[in-house]
Amino acid sequence: MSPVLIAGLLGLLVLLVAAGILLLRRAEEDPMQTRLAEYGARDEPVSLDEVEMSLSFSNRILVPLMRATANLVVRFTPQQTLEATAHRLEIAGLARRLSAAEFWGIRLFATVGLSGLIYFLMWRFNVQPGKRLMYTGGMALLGYILPGMWLRSTIDRRQLGIIRALPDALDLLTICVEAGLGFDSAMRRVAEKWESDLSNEFSRVLQEIQLGKTRRDALRAMSYRLEVRDLTTFIAAVVQAEQLGVSIGKVLRIQSDQMRIKRRQIAEKKAQEAPVKMVIPMVFLIFPSLMLVLLGPAGLQVLRSGVMGMV
């Protein structure tokens, strides 16, 4: 392959990955709130055409194309696959802004777009058919994998934030219940205290209880939405205490102590893993730089002294 073709492929790959990440991150934003804010900031009334043209290129072209692709994907995707994807989006906190069909549309768009553009470039530079098919298949696989990697990283980041916020939330729940508040009022205090994924989930539990769902079912639904093991253990203990008539304050105190001990154990584990993780950057990045800085001047003096010529 020529250097020009290699440079073109690398540049195209970088551009497509950046465009895909930008398109996927649009799911984390609320376009309605953005458009309302832009409209409210204007002093003079504008027409509908001006509002539409003020949108970015991705909102005017890429998002409608992605939605059309999603409608096509729904026809050929099994219902079980769509339900599993919808559940993963629920865990990631994106279910209200990105449907399962739209996610698979993004996946198909990335797969076809990457493979098609790479195949066109290979054909344009007269690459051998065997290499052409190999690189096209590799780019298609990359376009299929990238959205899944992004979703997996979003899930891990959200679950890690919930795990970090859970001990403090349990402490506040314990204090509120021991002070005489009910469990629902204590959850409301937690929801009002912080602005995080965990507090938003407690707010959703309270809303579901107000709509008629039992506390047990609402808590189990939250456990199913998040799939965090520590939270599942806490909810199971609360539900069991409610069924057996055990004091919820004692259960909360025990769970709070266990969460605090577990958080300390996790911190100690990460501290012990740090030296092992530092070996690779030290050996391959820091030590060569130190050797170059320390022995470089000495090596230059040896070369200038003529010793190497004598050897």
Secondary structure, 3 states (H helix, E strand, C coil): CCHHHHHHHHHHHHHHHHHHHHHHHHHHCCHHHHHHHHHHHCCCCCCHHHHHHCCCHHHHHHHHHHHHHHHHHHHHCCHHHHHHHHHHHHHHCCCCCCCHHHHHHHHHHHHHHHHHHHHHHHHHCCCCHHHHHHHHHHHHHHHHHHHHHHHHHHHHHHHHHHHHHHHHHHHHHHHHHHCCCCHHHHHHHHHHHCCCHHHHHHHHHHHHHHCCCCHHHHHHHHHHHHCCHHHHHHHHHHHHHHHHCCCHHHHHHHHHHHHHHHHHHHHHHHHHHHHHHHHHHHHHHHHHHHHHHHHHHHHHHHHHHCHHHHC
